[in-house]
Amino acid sequence: MSSRRPKLILVYEPENACFERLVADGHVPAHAAEIASY
């Protein structure tokens, strides 16, 4: 088995910035709002 372990990197992004980026990437605004709220 490999000695390499997966790495999880958490990044904070304000909700509005996340929403805007999701919409710019083509997500429906209603879905982007739900995703960004988490």
Secondary structure, DSSP 8 states (H G I E B T S, - for coil): --S-----------HHHHHHHHHHTT--HHHHHHHHT-
